[in-house]
């Protein structure tokens, strides 16, 4: 599976789920179980690489702004990164390159419905286990350890979030 095929699967399942992350995760599992196990592992590698690439202070700040602070915890940030991937290539790439640009990339955002794509992160594991009866093996992707990339950001400091992500703060901030 190449990068284009990966994003085609993400886009098709997002469209079919009409933006519902839980439904998208179910559709991903369904679609991935139609593939062979090695292709599912390729998909998992693509997903994990993008998940790791989004491990950046400014992306974490965007999660905190969009989720009214709920994205400030590690689990919330992990779920947000999965959701960001689930939004498709344009939103993901744009959001990672310029997290403040999510102000323009997101047509709408409801913190009660959006931002939590935790289930998307498990879709490949579930599909692989269904196909093989075994757990997903190590993917050979190095996990980031320690601090996120970029300049540290106090996620509890609204003034710091507004200064770092002014467009996002203006549109979605609570201040």
C-alpha positions as CSV (number, residue, x, y, z in Angstrom):
1,X,0.0,0.0,0.0
2,X,1.4,3.4,-0.9
3,X,0.6,6.8,0.6
4,X,-2.1,7.6,-2.0
5,X,-4.0,4.3,-1.3
6,X,-3.7,5.0,2.5
7,X,-5.4,8.4,2.1
8,X,-8.0,7.0,-0.3
9,X,-9.1,4.6,2.4
10,X,-9.2,7.3,5.0
11,X,-11.2,9.6,2.7
12,X,-13.7,7.0,1.6
13,X,-14.4,5.9,5.1
14,X,-14.7,9.4,6.4
15,X,-17.2,10.3,3.6
16,X,-19.2,7.2,4.1
17,X,-19.3,7.8,7.9
18,X,-20.4,11.5,7.3
19,X,-17.7,12.7,9.7
20,X,-18.6,10.4,12.6
21,X,-15.2,9.0,13.9
22,X,-16.7,5.9,15.6
23,X,-18.5,5.0,12.4
24,X,-15.4,5.7,10.4
25,X,-13.4,3.4,12.6
26,X,-16.0,0.6,12.1
27,X,-15.9,1.2,8.3
28,X,-12.1,1.1,8.4
29,X,-12.1,-2.3,10.1
30,X,-14.6,-3.6,7.6
31,X,-12.6,-2.3,4.6
32,X,-9.2,-3.4,6.0
33,X,-10.5,-7.0,6.6
34,X,-11.0,-7.2,2.9
35,X,-7.3,-6.9,2.4
36,X,-4.5,-9.3,3.0
37,X,-2.7,-9.1,6.4
38,X,0.5,-7.6,4.9
39,X,-1.4,-4.8,3.4
40,X,-3.1,-4.2,6.7
41,X,0.3,-3.9,8.2
42,X,1.3,-1.4,5.5
43,X,-1.8,0.7,6.4
44,X,-0.9,0.5,10.1
45,X,2.7,1.7,9.3
46,X,1.3,4.7,7.4
47,X,-1.1,5.5,10.2
48,X,1.6,5.2,12.9
49,X,4.1,7.3,11.0
50,X,1.5,10.1,10.6
51,X,0.5,9.8,14.3
52,X,4.1,10.3,15.3
53,X,4.7,13.1,12.9
54,X,1.8,15.1,14.6
55,X,3.6,14.8,18.0
56,X,4.3,18.6,18.0
57,X,3.7,21.3,20.6
58,X,1.7,23.4,18.2
59,X,-0.5,20.5,17.2
60,X,-1.1,19.8,20.9
61,X,-1.9,23.5,21.4
62,X,-4.5,23.3,18.6
63,X,-6.0,20.3,20.3
64,X,-6.2,22.3,23.6
65,X,-7.9,25.2,21.8
66,X,-10.4,23.1,19.8
67,X,-11.3,20.9,22.7
68,X,-11.6,23.6,25.3
69,X,-8.6,22.2,27.2
70,X,-9.8,18.6,27.1
71,X,-7.1,18.0,24.4
72,X,-4.4,19.1,26.9
73,X,-3.9,15.7,28.4
74,X,-1.8,13.0,26.8
75,X,-4.8,10.7,26.1
76,X,-6.8,13.6,24.7
77,X,-3.9,14.6,22.5
78,X,-3.4,11.0,21.2
79,X,-7.1,10.8,20.4
80,X,-6.9,14.2,18.6
81,X,-4.0,13.1,16.5
82,X,-6.0,10.0,15.4
83,X,-8.9,12.2,14.6
84,X,-6.7,14.6,12.6
85,X,-5.5,11.7,10.4
86,X,-9.1,10.7,10.0
87,X,-9.9,14.1,8.5
88,X,-8.0,13.2,5.4
89,X,-4.8,14.3,3.7
90,X,-5.5,18.0,3.2
91,X,-6.6,18.7,6.8
92,X,-3.9,16.5,8.3
93,X,-1.0,17.8,6.2
94,X,-2.2,21.4,6.6
95,X,-2.7,21.0,10.3
96,X,0.7,19.5,10.9
97,X,2.5,22.0,8.7
98,X,0.6,25.0,10.2
99,X,-1.6,24.1,13.2
100,X,-3.0,27.6,13.3
101,X,-4.2,27.0,9.8
102,X,-6.8,24.6,11.1
103,X,-8.8,27.8,11.6
104,X,-9.4,27.8,7.9
105,X,-9.2,24.1,7.2
106,X,-12.0,23.1,9.5
107,X,-15.4,24.1,8.1
108,X,-16.8,23.6,11.6
109,X,-15.8,21.9,14.8
110,X,-17.9,20.8,17.7
111,X,-15.8,19.7,20.7
112,X,-18.7,17.4,21.8
113,X,-18.6,15.5,18.5
114,X,-15.2,16.1,16.9
115,X,-11.6,15.7,17.9
116,X,-11.7,12.2,19.4
117,X,-10.6,9.6,16.9
118,X,-9.2,7.1,19.4
119,X,-11.0,4.2,17.7
120,X,-9.3,5.1,14.4
121,X,-6.0,4.3,16.0
122,X,-7.1,0.7,16.7
123,X,-8.8,-0.1,13.4
124,X,-5.7,-1.8,11.8
125,X,-5.0,-3.8,14.9
126,X,-8.6,-5.0,15.0
127,X,-8.6,-5.9,11.3
128,X,-5.2,-7.7,11.5
129,X,-6.4,-9.7,14.5
130,X,-9.6,-10.6,12.7
131,X,-7.7,-11.8,9.6
132,X,-4.9,-13.7,11.4
133,X,-6.1,-14.5,14.9
134,X,-2.9,-12.9,16.3
135,X,-2.0,-9.5,17.6
136,X,-0.4,-7.0,15.3
137,X,3.4,-7.5,15.3
138,X,5.9,-4.6,15.9
139,X,5.7,-2.3,12.9
140,X,9.3,-1.1,13.0
141,X,8.2,2.5,13.5
142,X,10.2,4.4,16.1
143,X,7.9,6.0,18.7
144,X,8.8,9.5,19.8
145,X,10.0,9.6,23.3
146,X,10.2,12.6,25.6
147,X,8.9,16.0,24.7
148,X,7.0,16.8,21.5
149,X,8.8,18.6,18.6
150,X,8.9,22.4,18.5
151,X,9.0,25.1,21.2
152,X,7.3,24.0,24.4
153,X,3.9,25.5,25.1
154,X,2.0,25.9,28.4
155,X,-1.3,24.3,27.4
156,X,-3.1,25.7,30.4
157,X,-2.1,29.3,29.6
158,X,-4.8,30.8,27.4
159,X,-2.7,33.9,26.6
160,X,0.2,31.6,25.4
161,X,-2.3,29.6,23.2
162,X,-3.8,32.8,21.8
163,X,-0.3,34.2,21.0
164,X,0.9,30.9,19.4
165,X,-2.3,30.1,17.5
166,X,-4.0,33.5,16.9
167,X,-6.3,32.5,14.1
168,X,-7.4,29.3,15.7
169,X,-7.9,31.1,19.1
170,X,-10.0,33.8,17.4
171,X,-12.3,31.3,15.8
172,X,-12.5,28.6,18.5
173,X,-10.9,29.8,21.7
174,X,-12.8,30.2,24.9
175,X,-11.3,33.5,25.9
